[in-house]
Each structure stands twice: as structure tokens, then as C-alpha cells.
Amino acid sequence: MLLAAALATLSGCATPVFKDAPPASAPPAEVAGAPERYHGADVVWGGKILAVRNQVDTTEVQVVAYPLDRAQRPKPSAPTEGRFIVVLPGYAEALDYPAGRFLTVHGHIEGTRAIRIDDRDVVYPLLQRDALRLWPANFPDDGPHFSFGFGVGVGIH
């Protein structure tokens, strides 16, 4: 009974990271295919950081996108949804955005950029950041873990 109550409480804690953000966003692959339709659109995307590149006045964080759960956390067990670039104002230290780290970002689409991957150009939507959440380094394994044990003891006198 106590276990059922605890699980019900935990499952109800799926509070979105960005409460004022749109409930559903077109995935980056869809936006890359028709960027003129989505220019200026307000989106919440998440994924895994691939690379960081500092420009003259901005920093670009390249991300492979994953769908988000109800709490706006990336779901790395799901198929990817394309790639995107988060544009940060000014200089950002690359060590603060290491490759492999997960993030969720709320922002608006400001265009696209084609980047060569192997022998083809891949279109990345450019997302101007309004707010960003970096997930802990151990994400997605940072949630509560439960274990139950059963033991038998033997006493010798």
C-alpha cells in the first residue's frame, strides 16, 4: 500500500521545466524541411550536445534532438528527431557544454544552416535561446532508484 502511494506521488511529479512554453513543438527535422513555415516559432527541444563552436559574437551548440517526456526531459531511448543549433549570446565556455551532455531549451527559430556531415549537407534549424536547462552529467540515470531485498540469517552460538 505504501509503495503504491509512493509510486503514484512520483509519477505525478512530471512538472515541465518551462511552464510558459508551448505544449508541443514541431521536431527539428520537420522544421529543417520547411524553415520558412516556422520562422520565429516558439519551441521547446531537447537532446544530446554534439559540439560547441564559438563565433565572434555568439556561441553555437550543436545538438542531436530526442523527443521530450511530459517533464520536457529528452528521451534518449527513443529515435532521434534531427539536429539543431542553439545560439547563445556572447562567449560560452565549451567545458560548460560538453559533448554527450543532455539539455532542454526553450527558444524561437531564427533560420537554418547547412553543415556537411560525411558526403552530404544536413540542415540545422537555428534556435535563439530564451531559457536553457542542462541536465546532470549522469542523466538519464539521475532519477529515483528502488531496490528490494530479502535476506535470511543464520546464527551460530
C-alpha positions in Angstrom: 0.0 0.0 0.0 2.8 2.4 0.9 4.7 1.5 -2.2 1.7 2.2 -4.4 1.2 5.6 -2.8 4.9 6.5 -3.3 4.8 5.5 -7.0 1.6 7.5 -7.5 3.3 10.5 -5.9 6.4 10.2 -8.1 4.5 9.7 -11.3 2.5 12.9 -10.6 5.8 15.0 -10.3 6.2 15.4 -14.1 6.3 19.1 -14.0 7.5 20.8 -17.2 10.9 22.6 -17.0 9.5 25.6 -18.9 5.9 26.2 -17.8 5.2 29.1 -20.2 6.4 27.2 -23.2 4.2 25.7 -26.0 2.9 22.2 -25.1 4.1 20.6 -28.4 6.7 21.7 -30.9 7.4 20.5 -34.5 10.6 18.4 -34.4 13.8 19.8 -35.8 13.7 17.5 -38.8 10.3 18.9 -39.8 11.4 22.5 -39.3 14.6 21.8 -41.4 12.4 20.7 -44.2 10.2 23.8 -44.3 12.1 26.5 -42.4 10.0 29.4 -43.8 6.9 28.0 -42.2 8.4 28.0 -38.7 10.5 31.2 -38.7 10.0 32.9 -35.3 8.1 29.9 -33.9 8.4 29.3 -30.2 9.6 25.8 -29.4 10.9 23.5 -26.7 13.5 21.0 -27.9 15.9 18.7 -26.1 18.7 16.4 -26.9 22.4 15.5 -26.6 25.2 18.0 -27.2 27.4 17.1 -30.1 29.8 20.1 -30.3 30.3 23.7 -29.3 31.6 26.4 -31.6 32.4 30.0 -30.5 31.8 32.7 -33.1 32.6 36.4 -33.0 29.5 37.5 -31.0 27.7 34.2 -30.3 28.3 30.6 -29.3 26.7 27.7 -31.2 25.8 24.4 -29.5 25.1 21.6 -32.0 22.5 19.1 -30.6 21.0 15.8 -31.8 17.3 16.0 -30.9 15.3 13.5 -29.0 11.6 13.6 -28.2 10.7 15.0 -24.8 8.7 13.4 -22.0 5.9 15.3 -20.1 8.5 17.0 -17.9 10.4 18.2 -21.0 13.3 15.8 -20.5 14.9 14.2 -23.5 14.1 10.5 -24.0 17.4 9.0 -25.3 15.8 5.6 -25.7 13.6 7.0 -28.5 14.6 7.5 -32.1 16.3 10.9 -32.8 14.3 13.7 -34.4 17.0 15.5 -36.4 19.6 18.1 -35.3 19.6 21.7 -34.3 21.9 24.5 -33.2 21.3 26.5 -30.0 22.6 30.1 -30.4 23.8 31.6 -27.2 24.7 35.3 -26.9 28.4 36.1 -26.4 31.1 33.7 -25.5 30.3 30.4 -23.7 32.9 28.1 -22.3 32.9 24.8 -24.2 33.6 22.9 -21.0 30.2 24.1 -19.6 28.5 22.4 -22.6 30.5 19.1 -23.0 29.7 16.7 -25.8 27.4 14.0 -24.5 25.5 16.2 -22.0 21.7 16.4 -22.3 19.8 19.7 -22.4 16.3 21.1 -22.9 16.0 24.6 -24.5 13.1 27.0 -24.9 13.6 29.5 -27.7 12.5 30.7 -31.1 13.6 29.6 -34.6 15.7 32.2 -36.4 16.7 30.3 -39.7 18.8 27.4 -40.7 22.4 26.5 -41.5 23.6 23.6 -43.7 26.5 21.7 -42.2 28.4 19.0 -44.1 28.3 15.5 -42.4 30.3 12.9 -44.4 29.2 13.4 -48.0 26.0 15.4 -47.5 24.7 18.7 -46.3 22.5 18.5 -43.2 20.2 21.4 -42.5 20.2 22.5 -38.9 17.4 24.9 -37.6 19.0 27.8 -35.6 17.3 28.2 -32.2 17.8 31.5 -30.3 17.8 30.6 -26.7 15.3 32.1 -24.3 15.9 29.6 -21.5 18.1 26.5 -21.2 18.3 23.6 -18.8 21.4 21.4 -18.7 20.7 18.0 -17.2 23.0 16.4 -14.7 26.1 14.6 -16.1 24.5 11.3 -15.1 21.3 11.9 -16.9 19.1 9.9 -17.6 20.2 7.8 -14.7 19.6 10.5 -12.1 16.0 9.5 -11.1 15.0 7.6 -8.1 16.1 4.0 -7.9 14.2 1.4 -5.9 15.5 -1.9 -4.8 14.1 -4.5 -2.5 15.9 -7.2 -0.7 15.1 -10.4 1.2 17.6 -12.0 3.5 18.0 -15.0 5.6 20.3 -15.0 8.5 22.0 -17.9 10.3 23.2 -17.6 13.8 25.9 -19.9 15.3 26.5 -20.0 19.0 
